[in-house]
Amino acid sequence: MAIVIQPYRPEHEPAVAEFNRRLRQAGEDENIVFYRWAEPRWLPRAAESRIYNEFFIAVDGGIVRGGYALKTQEFFFPDGQIRSIGYYHHPLSEGIVNKAHALVGTVLLRDAMQRAPLLYCLGMGGYDRPLPRMLVRLGWAHCLVPFFFRIVNPSRFLRNMQTLRSSPPRKFLMDLAAYSGAGWAGSKLFQSYRSLRAPRSPAAECCEVASFEAASSGVTKSESLQSLWEQARQTCSFTAVRDAEALRILYPPVQTHLTRMVMKRNGSAIGWAVVGERRKHAKSKYGNMRVGSVVDCFALPGELFSVVRGATETLERQGFDLILSNQSHQAWGEAFKAAGYLPGPSNFIFAASKKLAELLAPFEEVRPRMHLTRADGDGLPANF
């Protein structure tokens, strides 16, 4: 029987549970399962929704063989227009455990492209994974989104960074650096050097807020987050709409694991950031470290470093050992490096469908000023 892609409805939930059971039984990671509930817990669609998630499943004679999520959101484009586009995420196929269903992944992607011709993917775990390989074969425009990290606790970093402790000699040298204090001294020397070279900008007030809605109320138009968006978007060639309403939807108060902050100078908002803790799991390459993330950020021209510094200081006060962020915009990357972050190997891929890429042409010229963060891709709302 031919596979049919359908919207995920409550009556499908038992079949999805059985699909997830088969994946687990085949030895897949217990976290690699499709959504238990048909109604999205994050960004459900409502009347006049600007940002929302929808779930779709592949049904084969009443048996669920796969599914995907589609987030619809408005983006600012190089031509100055705002368009609603789709983000294809969390696709899952039974083909990963049973080659008899190897074509399910292709069917899911084809369906998403029909529903949202302006479609993108972001994250995906590296070019060796099946989905990015498929997108490259299909001729999608693509690039890596740079990755940055800042070591806050050198000793814990050296003892826990599993990807660097890949051989007995490396483990010995890293343990030696950790216990002798050489790692701590080297890290502090590097941070001091970066501090001397950092931009000299006037001090900004970093205000933690329970919600962005509260942060934008009771202020004049020139001081609002809406005005900040309208001014700052001109520095970007392509970015998700980050106006006051979008922030209210994306980062509601119920997401207590996130810290929202607005940076102000002389009472006026100059930027904002969202930070949080990276989800832990048993096979984490970060070992027992507490890992924080600058999940999202935005700022007026010339104020990027102030926002990065405020976000970093907040995470340091919260006791994190390591801070991570993905930033596609070249200027944001420079701000993170000025704040003591190091560039690292990235597996966070942006890929645009052919229809979307036409609006981003010439892609190599547009790419350096695209503003994409972890918040636009795989991970939210819980895993950054």
N, C-alpha and C positions, 0 to 999 in steps of 0.2 A: 504494500500500500504506500502511496506517495506521502511524503512528509508535508504537513500543512503548518504554516506559521500562524499562530493565533495570539490575540491579547491574553495575557495571563489573568484568569478569573478565579474566584474562590473555589469553584467546583473542581479546578485543576490541582488544588493544593495536595490532596492525597497522592496523585500521580507524580507530582514534583518531589514529594517526600520519598517515594519509591525510587525515583531517579537518583536522588542524593544518596540513598542507601546503597544503590549499585556502585556508585563512584567510591564510596568509603570501603565497600567490601572488596573492591579491586585494588585497594591499597593506596588510593590517592590521599593527599593531604586533607585532613578533616576540615580545614577551612575552605577548601575548593568545593563549594556546593552552591546551588542556586538558591534564590531567595525563598524563604519558607512561606511568606505571606504574599498574596496576590496584590494587595494594596501596599504601595511603597511606604515605608516608615519615614524615609527621608525624601522630601520634595514631592509629596503626592499631588496629582493633578486636581485642580479646583477651578471654579468658574473664573475666567479671565486670568488664569495663571500665566506669568511671564517665564517662570523657571519651574520645570517639573520633570519627574521621572515617570517612565512607563516601562512595563515588563512584557516581553513576548516569549512564547515557548514554541518549540518544534514538536508537533504531535504526530505520531505514527500509529494509526489504528487505536487511539486511546492511550498509547504509551508515550510519555514525554522522553524525548531523546536529547534535548538541549534547550537553551534559552539565552536571551540577552536583555540588557537594559539600555534604554535610550533616554538621555537627558536632553531636553530642549531648553535653549537659553539664547538670549540676545548677545550679539557681538558687534563691536565697532570695527569697521573695515578700512583699508587704505584709501578708499574713495570718499571717506567721511560718512558713509551710510551705516545705519544700524540694521542688521538682519538677524533673524532667528535661525539658528542652525542646530544640528544634532550632534551629540557626543555618544558614540558607540562604546559601551563599557560592560565589563563582566560577562563577556560571551562564554558559554560553557557548552561543550559537546560531549556526548557519550563516546565520540570517536577517540578521545584521549585514553580510554581504557578498552575499547573494542573497535578494531579496525573495520568491522562491518558497517560502522556508522561514521566512517572517516569524512564523508561528504557533508555531514550536518553543519560543520563550521562554515563551509562555503555558502550553504543555503541561508544560514542566519545572517551573514554579512550582506548577501544579495538582497534579502528582505529589508534590512536596515537602510540600504542605499536607495531602495525604492520609496521608502517612507520619508527619508530625509536626504535628498541628493547632496545638500551641503552638509557633509558629514566629516567628523574628525575622530581620531583616537589619540590618546595621550597616556603614556606610561608603558605598559605591555612587557616590561622586564628585560628588554634587550633584543637585538636583531636575530638572535639564535632561536627565538620563540616562534611558534607556528603562525600567530596572527600577523606580526610585522613582516615575516617572510612572504605571507600571502599578499599583503598590501603593497610591498615592493614589486612583486610580480604583476600586480594590477596597474602599476604605473602611478601610484599615489605619490604626491610630493611628501618628503619626510626629512627630519633632522633630529639630532639628539638635543635635549634640553639640558644645559650645563648643570652640574651638581656641585654644591659647595658644602664644606663642613668646617666647624670650629671646635677644637679640642679644649674643653673646659677643665677636665680632670685628667692630666696626662698619665698618671699612674694607672687609673682604672682603664683608660684607653689602651695602654700597652698590654695590660693583662687580659683584656676581653675582646679585642678586635680580631675576630676569628679569621677573617679573610687575609690578614697579614701574618697570622700565626700558622702558616701552611706547611711548615717543616720544622723538625727538631732544632736545627740551628737558628732559625728565625725566632722560635719560641724562647730559646735560651737568651738571645740578644735582647729581645723585648722585655723579658723578665729582669734581665740585668739592668736595663735602662730604667725600669720601673722601680726596682728596689734600691738602686744606687742613688736615685734622685737626678740622674742625667737627663731623663726624659722631661721631668718637671722643669729643670733649669733651661733646657733647650726651648721648650714651649714658651716659657715666660720671656726669654730673650727675644724670641720671634714676635710675640705679642707687643713687647715694648718697642721693637723696631717699627711694627705696623702703626702703633699709636703715634709715633713721632712723624710718620708720613701721612697720617689721616687728615682729611679736610678739617680746617678750622672754621666750624660753623657756630653761630650763637646757640646757646643752650635752649633746648626745647623741653616742654613739660610733657611727660608721658602719663596719660590718664587711662587707667583701666576702667572699662565700662561693662555693665551687665548686658547691654544690647546696643547695637548701632542705632536703633530707633530712638532710644533715650539720648544718645550722644548728639543726634541731629535736631532734637527738639529744643525750643526756647532760645534759639540763636538766630542772628540775622542771616539773610541769604548769602552774603559774602563769606560767612563763617561756616556754612553748612557743608556736610559731606556731599551734598548734591553739587554745590558749586565747585568743590574740590575735584569731583569727577569730571565736570565739564571743562575745567582748566587742564587737568593732568592728562586726559585722554589724548590730547594733541601731541603728546610725546611718544605715543604708541602708534604703530602701523596696524596692529591687530590685537584686540583684547576683548575679553568678556566684559559686558557692561557691569561696572562696579559703582553704580549710583546708590543713593540712600535706600531705595526700595529693594534693590538686589541684595544689598548687605543684610537687610532685615530678614529676607527670605533665606539666604544661604547660612546665616550665622545666628539663629534664634537663641534666646536665653536657655532653652531646654538642653542645648549642647554645652553642658557644664564642664566638659573636658577641654573646652577651648577657652583661651584668654583673649579678649578683644581689647585693643588699645587704640586711642586716638592721640596723636602727637600735636601739641599746640604751641604756638609762640605768640605772645601778646594777646592771648585769648582766641586766636584764630587757628583753625585746623590746618595743618600743613601736610598731614598724612595719617595713615592708619596701618595697623598690622593685626594679624590673627596668628597666635602661636598655640602649640599643644604638644602632647606627649605621643611619641610614636608607639603604636601598639606592640606589645611583646608577644612572642610565641616561642615554642620550645626550641626551634631550630634557628633562632635569630643569629645572624652574623655579628650582632653587637654584644653577644654574651649577656652579662648581668648589668650592663651599663643602663643608666636612665638616659634615654635619647629624646631630645626635644626637636621640634621642627618649627621653622618660620613657614607657616602654611600658606599665607597670603599677605600681600602688602600693596600699597599704592601711595603715591606722594606727588606733591607739586614739583615742578622742575627745580632742580637745585637742592631738594630736601630729602633725597633718597638716603643719603648716609645717616641723617638724623633719625629716620625711621628704622633703619637696620640697627643702629646703635641702641635705640630704645627697646626694640624687640629682643635683641641679644641680652641686654642687661636684665630684662624681665625673666628670661629663661635661666640666666645664671642665678638670679635670686631664688628661683624655684628649685634649684638644686640639680640641674641636669649635668651629666658628664660629657655629653657630646651634643652639638646642635647641627642640624642638617637643613638644607633648602635646595630646591630646584628653581632656577630663574632663567628664562629664555632671553629677556631684554638685556642687551649688552651693557647699558648704563647701570642696571640693577646688579649685574655681575661685578662690575667695577666697585660698586658701593659695598657689596659683601666682602670683596677682597680687601678693601680699605679698612673694614671693620675686623680684620683678623681671620677671615675665612680662607680656606685653601680650596682650590678646584680639585675635584676627584673624578674618577671614571664614572660616566653616567650610563644608566640603562633605561632612562626615561625618554621615550620617543614620541615626538609629535608627527602625526601623519594626516594629510588632508586628501579627501577624495578629489577626483579630477574636476568636478564641478566647483568645489570649494577652492581648489588650487588656481583655477582660472581667475578668481577674484583676488588672489594673493600674488598674482604675477606682476613683475618678475620676482619669483620666490626668493632668490638669493639676495636681492636688494631689500625686500620686505622683512626677511627673517631676523636681522639684528635688532629690530625695534618691535618685534612681537612680544607682548607681555603675557607669558603663560607661567603659572606657578603650579605647585602641587594641588592647589584647590581646584584647578580646571581639569584634573585628570584622575587617574586611579587612586583610590584610597579614601576619599571622604565618604561619610563624615567621621569615621573612626580611625582609619589607618592612613597616616600621612607618609 
